[in-house]
Amino acid sequence: MAKVTILSKQIITPSQPTCNSIPSISLSLLDQVAPPIYTHILFFYSTYLLDTPEKLKSSLSQTLKYFYPLAGRIKDTDKGKLHVECNDEGVEFNETRVTGANLESIRQGPAVELFKELLPIKKSMFDYRENDPLLAVQINVLDGGGFVLGISICHLIADGASLSMFINWWSCTSRGFTENLLPVPLPPRFDCASVFPPKEITQNTPHKRSTEDSGPNQDIAIRCFSIDSKAMERLKQVGIGQSTRVEAVSALVWRCIKRAQGEDIVSMSHVVNFRKRMAPILSNESFGNMWLDVEIKEPETEAEKNGGIEQNIRRAVRGVDEQFVRMKAQQIWDEREEKGTESAKFIFTSWCRMGWYECDFGFGEPVWVACGLTDMRNVCILIDAKDGHGMDVWLWMAVDEMERIENDHEFMKFVCSSDLSAQ
């Protein structure tokens, strides 16, 4: 039985005090409608050195000089608008010792409860009224060698691309670009509120939902299915010509979900990072929530069916441009204000090509990157495998539906799985 013992807790602040000319940063409209949750991610490393904690703390402090809002706190303003007060309250940094588990055992069959212990923030929901930190870090040293770096970040201020931007900058800092050993990337931009101005909130505000955290839903199963490079090539040949990995895997998963859910089937939507679609107004350095989910239509005609769902995924994703983004953002806001809830749908999101496996802090690249989210339903997250060709498919579904997925003949031709449900 694995046991995680906390050795120390500290607060890390920026290496240089945040300038008084930047007292606060407004959240954008899309930040306002982002889910008020923590995004959790885990990096598994095979090498641990005695100076690892101090090196991570020092480089984190240097990184926060550029990502200073992460060391602040979200505050409320008049009429429901939120902003980040850049007050340098800091980032939580925990150190733990893990006994009774090693890298291989954790990867092969961990329980969600163990994942939870490896993360600095144990709950799913974020509550600014409790002065919750926007970012927290935990280094878990394994008795068998190596360590696990757990990171929790508030979704109201950062999407997956923003998290990737921060972690890659942090790892580069730790390796030495501040000493001119590596090229310095462009600094982050915190100006998205000027592109998507926040609005006054009247009712059903997403960030004012109950933040009571009851833990993982016992009716939900969590699995990580791995598709290796050879299976990926076979899968891409099944669909339309020149399918991308994300298109091919999304189509496979969706076909199997439809069979698993039967009459209870919900609609499919795919998350799109639209930074490049709005250049030069936005850029890869734009920090915040710059994503929208687009609905994927079911094939109707025989021609569409022959082309497969991949074609409709490609058409919907590539149809996202500035005009669509502005229209969709207004639509999401109107729906949230009117209903306060979202229609039932199965959400696909890709964390591929985000450079997770390039996050070398000077101790080597991670051997595995895992999603630490637990309290979700009807969600699929795609993450690159370490070789950059395969892919990990993370699924959150009802237990009975997951059982049908695991017995789906087409699905199991391409994947192997790990049970991540609480044990």
C-alpha positions in Angstrom: 0.0 0.0 0.0 1.5 3.3 -1.1 1.9 6.0 1.5 2.6 9.7 0.8 4.2 11.6 3.7 4.5 15.4 3.5 8.0 16.5 4.5 7.7 20.3 4.0 5.5 23.1 2.7 6.7 26.4 1.4 5.5 29.5 -0.5 7.6 30.5 -3.5 7.4 34.1 -4.7 8.7 35.8 -7.8 12.5 36.4 -7.8 11.7 40.0 -8.5 8.8 41.8 -6.9 5.9 42.5 -9.3 6.0 46.1 -10.5 3.5 48.4 -8.8 2.3 49.5 -12.3 0.7 46.1 -12.7 -1.7 46.0 -9.7 -4.2 43.7 -11.3 -5.1 41.9 -14.5 -8.8 41.4 -15.6 -10.1 38.0 -16.5 -11.4 37.9 -20.1 -14.9 36.9 -21.1 -13.6 33.4 -22.0 -11.9 33.2 -18.6 -15.3 34.1 -17.0 -17.0 31.1 -18.6 -14.2 28.7 -18.1 -15.0 25.9 -15.5 -14.0 27.0 -12.0 -11.8 23.9 -11.4 -8.2 23.0 -11.0 -6.4 21.4 -13.9 -4.0 18.7 -12.6 -1.1 17.1 -14.3 1.7 14.7 -13.2 5.2 14.3 -14.6 7.1 11.1 -13.8 10.9 11.2 -13.8 13.3 8.3 -13.3 16.2 10.4 -11.9 16.3 12.2 -8.6 19.3 14.2 -7.3 19.8 15.6 -3.8 19.6 19.2 -5.2 16.4 18.6 -7.2 14.0 20.4 -4.8 16.3 23.5 -4.4 16.8 23.7 -8.2 13.1 23.5 -8.8 12.3 26.1 -6.2 15.0 28.5 -7.5 13.9 28.2 -11.2 10.2 28.4 -10.2 10.9 31.7 -8.5 12.8 33.0 -11.5 9.9 31.9 -13.8 7.3 33.6 -11.7 9.0 36.9 -12.5 7.5 36.6 -16.0 4.4 34.6 -15.0 3.6 36.9 -12.1 -0.2 36.5 -12.2 0.2 32.9 -11.1 1.7 34.2 -7.8 -1.3 36.4 -7.2 -4.9 35.8 -6.2 -8.3 36.2 -7.9 -10.5 38.8 -6.4 -14.1 39.9 -7.0 -15.0 43.4 -8.3 -18.3 45.2 -8.8 -21.0 43.3 -10.7 -19.3 40.0 -10.7 -16.2 40.8 -12.8 -13.0 39.0 -11.6 -9.4 40.1 -11.7 -6.0 38.7 -10.6 -4.5 40.9 -7.9 -0.7 40.6 -8.6 0.2 40.7 -5.0 3.0 38.1 -4.9 1.2 36.0 -2.3 3.1 33.1 -4.0 2.8 29.6 -5.1 2.5 26.6 -2.8 5.4 24.1 -3.0 5.2 20.8 -1.2 7.8 18.1 -0.7 6.8 14.5 0.0 8.2 11.0 0.4 6.4 8.1 -1.3 6.8 4.6 0.2 5.4 1.3 -1.1 5.3 2.4 -4.8 7.7 2.9 -7.6 7.4 4.4 -11.1 6.4 1.2 -12.8 3.8 0.2 -10.2 2.2 3.6 -10.3 2.1 3.7 -14.0 0.7 0.2 -14.4 -2.2 0.3 -12.0 -2.6 3.4 -9.8 -5.8 4.2 -8.0 -7.2 7.7 -8.4 -6.7 8.2 -4.6 -3.0 7.8 -5.1 -2.9 10.3 -7.9 -4.8 12.7 -5.6 -2.1 12.3 -2.9 0.6 13.1 -5.5 -1.0 16.5 -6.3 -0.6 19.7 -4.2 -4.3 20.6 -4.5 -6.5 17.7 -3.5 -9.9 19.1 -4.5 -11.4 19.6 -7.9 -13.1 23.0 -7.6 -11.4 26.4 -7.2 -12.9 29.0 -4.9 -11.5 32.5 -5.1 -13.5 33.5 -2.0 -11.3 31.1 0.0 -8.2 32.8 -1.4 -7.3 29.6 -3.2 -3.8 29.7 -4.8 -3.8 29.9 -8.6 -0.8 27.5 -8.8 0.6 24.8 -6.6 3.5 22.3 -7.0 4.4 19.1 -5.3 7.5 17.0 -5.7 7.0 13.4 -4.6 10.3 11.5 -4.1 9.9 7.7 -4.6 11.8 5.3 -2.4 12.6 3.1 -5.5 14.2 6.1 -7.3 12.9 9.0 -9.3 10.1 11.4 -8.5 6.7 12.6 -9.5 6.1 16.3 -10.1 2.4 17.2 -9.5 1.1 20.5 -10.7 -2.4 22.1 -10.0 -3.4 25.3 -11.8 -6.6 27.3 -11.8 -8.6 26.9 -15.0 -10.1 30.4 -14.7 -6.7 31.8 -15.6 -5.1 29.1 -17.7 -6.0 26.5 -20.4 -3.9 23.5 -21.4 -1.8 25.5 -23.8 -1.1 28.2 -21.1 -0.1 25.4 -18.6 2.3 24.0 -21.2 3.8 27.4 -21.9 4.5 27.9 -18.2 5.9 24.4 -17.5 8.2 24.6 -20.6 9.5 28.0 -19.6 10.1 26.8 -16.1 12.0 23.7 -17.3 14.1 25.8 -19.6 14.9 28.2 -16.8 15.9 25.2 -14.6 18.2 24.0 -17.4 19.8 27.4 -17.8 18.5 29.8 -20.4 18.7 32.5 -17.8 22.4 31.9 -18.0 22.4 32.3 -21.8 22.8 28.6 -22.2 19.5 28.3 -24.1 17.6 30.7 -26.3 15.1 32.7 -24.3 11.5 32.3 -25.6 9.1 35.2 -26.0 7.5 36.3 -22.7 3.8 35.5 -22.0 1.1 38.0 -22.9 -1.6 38.8 -20.4 -3.8 41.0 -22.5 -6.6 38.7 -23.5 -9.2 40.9 -21.7 -8.5 43.6 -24.2 -9.5 41.1 -27.0 -12.5 39.6 -25.1 -13.6 42.2 -22.6 -15.3 40.8 -19.5 -19.0 41.4 -18.9 -21.2 42.2 -16.0 -22.6 39.1 -14.4 -26.3 38.9 -13.6 -27.1 35.3 -12.5 -25.9 31.7 -12.7 -22.3 32.7 -12.7 -20.0 29.7 -13.5 -17.4 30.7 -10.9 -20.0 31.1 -8.1 -21.2 27.4 -8.3 -20.8 25.4 -5.2 -17.3 24.4 -4.6 -18.1 21.6 -2.2 -15.8 18.7 -3.3 -17.2 15.3 -2.7 -14.4 13.4 -4.4 -14.4 11.2 -7.4 -17.9 10.1 -8.5 -18.3 6.4 -7.7 -20.4 5.9 -10.8 -17.6 7.1 -13.0 -14.7 4.9 -14.3 -11.4 6.5 -15.4 -9.2 4.7 -17.9 -6.0 5.5 -19.7 -5.8 3.6 -23.0 -2.5 3.5 -24.9 -2.2 3.4 -28.7 1.4 2.6 -29.8 3.0 3.9 -33.0 2.2 0.7 -35.0 -1.4 0.6 -34.0 -1.6 4.3 -34.8 -0.5 3.7 -38.4 -3.1 0.9 -38.8 -5.8 3.2 -37.3 -5.0 6.1 -39.7 -5.5 3.7 -42.6 -9.0 2.9 -41.5 -10.3 6.4 -42.0 -10.0 9.1 -44.7 -6.7 9.6 -46.5 -4.1 11.7 -44.6 -6.0 11.7 -41.3 -4.2 13.3 -38.5 -3.6 11.3 -35.3 -6.1 13.3 -33.4 -8.7 13.0 -36.1 -8.2 9.2 -36.4 -8.2 8.5 -32.6 -11.2 10.9 -32.0 -13.2 9.1 -34.7 -12.4 5.7 -33.2 -13.3 6.7 -29.7 -16.5 8.3 -30.8 -17.7 5.3 -32.8 -17.1 3.1 -29.8 -18.8 5.5 -27.4 -21.9 5.5 -29.5 -22.0 1.8 -29.3 -21.4 1.9 -25.6 -24.0 4.5 -24.8 -26.8 3.3 -27.1 -30.0 5.3 -26.7 -28.3 7.6 -24.1 -25.9 8.9 -26.7 -25.0 12.6 -26.3 -23.6 15.0 -28.9 -19.8 15.2 -29.6 -17.8 18.4 -29.4 -14.1 19.0 -29.9 -12.0 21.7 -28.1 -10.0 24.0 -30.4 -7.1 26.2 -29.4 -7.7 29.3 -31.6 -4.6 31.3 -30.8 -3.2 30.9 -34.3 -6.6 31.5 -35.9 -6.6 35.0 -34.5 -3.0 36.0 -35.3 -1.6 38.6 -34.9 -4.2 39.7 -32.3 -3.3 36.6 -30.3 -0.2 34.5 -30.4 1.2 31.3 -28.9 2.4 33.5 -26.0 -1.1 34.6 -25.2 -1.9 33.4 -21.6 -5.4 32.6 -20.5 -8.4 30.6 -21.9 -8.3 30.7 -25.7 -10.3 27.7 -26.6 -13.8 26.8 -27.7 -15.5 23.6 -28.3 -17.1 23.0 -31.7 -19.9 20.6 -32.3 -19.1 17.6 -34.6 -22.0 16.6 -36.8 -22.9 13.0 -37.4 -22.4 11.7 -41.0 -25.8 11.7 -42.7 -25.3 10.9 -46.4 -23.7 7.7 -47.7 -20.9 9.9 -49.0 -20.3 11.3 -45.6 -20.4 7.9 -44.0 -17.8 6.6 -46.4 -15.6 9.5 -45.5 -16.1 8.8 -41.8 -16.5 11.0 -38.8 -12.9 12.2 -39.4 -14.1 14.4 -42.3 -16.6 16.1 -40.1 -14.1 16.6 -37.3 -11.7 18.2 -39.8 -14.3 20.4 -41.3 -15.5 21.7 -37.9 -12.1 22.3 -36.5 -10.7 24.0 -39.6 -13.8 26.2 -39.8 -12.8 28.0 -36.6 -11.7 31.6 -37.5 -11.9 35.0 -35.8 -15.5 35.5 -36.9 -16.6 32.1 -35.5 -14.7 32.7 -32.3 -16.4 36.0 -31.5 -19.8 34.6 -32.4 -19.3 31.5 -30.3 -18.0 33.4 -27.3 -21.1 35.6 -27.3 -23.3 32.5 -27.7 -21.6 30.7 -24.8 -22.1 33.8 -22.6 -25.8 34.1 -23.5 -26.4 30.5 -22.8 -24.6 30.6 -19.4 -26.5 33.7 -18.4 -29.9 32.3 -19.4 -29.5 28.7 -18.2 -26.5 28.5 -16.0 -25.9 24.9 -17.4 -24.5 23.3 -20.5 -26.3 20.9 -22.8 -25.2 17.2 -22.5 -22.2 16.4 -24.7 -19.1 14.3 -24.9 -16.1 16.6 -24.9 -12.9 15.7 -26.7 -9.8 17.8 -26.1 -6.3 17.3 -27.4 -3.2 18.0 -25.3 -1.0 16.8 -28.1 1.9 18.7 -29.5 2.2 20.7 -26.3 5.8 19.6 -25.5 5.0 17.8 -22.2 7.8 15.3 -22.8 10.3 18.1 -23.4 10.0 19.3 -19.8 13.5 18.5 -18.8 14.4 20.4 -15.6 18.0 19.2 -15.8 17.3 15.7 -14.6 16.2 14.2 -17.9 12.9 14.1 -19.7 9.8 12.6 -18.1 9.1 8.9 -18.7 5.4 9.5 -18.5 2.9 12.4 -18.3 -0.5 11.7 -16.7 -3.7 13.7 -16.4 -4.6 14.2 -12.7 -8.2 15.2 -13.2 -10.8 13.0 -11.6 -14.1 14.6 -11.1 -15.4 14.6 -14.7 -17.9 12.7 -16.9 -18.2 12.2 -20.6 -14.7 13.6 -21.3 -11.8 12.4 -23.5 -8.3 13.9 -23.3 -5.7 12.9 -25.8 -2.0 13.2 -24.8 1.1 12.3 -26.9 3.0 9.2 -26.0 6.6 9.7 -25.2 7.8 8.7 -28.7 5.6 11.4 -30.3 3.8 8.9 -32.5 1.6 7.0 -30.2 -1.1 8.4 -28.0 -2.6 8.0 -24.5 -6.4 8.2 -24.5 -7.9 9.3 -21.2 -11.6 8.6 -20.7 -14.1 9.5 -18.0 -17.4 7.6 -18.4 -20.1 5.8 -16.5 -18.9 2.4 -15.2 -21.3 0.3 -17.3 -20.4 2.3 -20.5 -16.7 1.9 -19.8 -17.2 -1.9 -19.5 -18.8 -1.9 -22.9 -15.9 0.2 -24.3 -13.4 -2.3 -23.0 -15.2 -5.1 -24.7 -15.6 -3.3 -28.0 -14.0 -5.4 -30.7 -12.9 -2.4 -32.8 -11.6 -0.4 -29.9 -9.5 -3.2 -28.4 -7.8 -3.9 -31.8 -5.8 -0.7 -31.3 -5.4 -0.1 -27.5 -4.3 -1.5 -24.2 -5.6 0.0 -21.0 -4.9 0.9 -17.3 -7.6 1.1 -14.7 -7.3 4.4 -12.9 -10.5 4.2 -10.8 -10.3 4.4 -7.1 -9.5 1.0 -5.6 
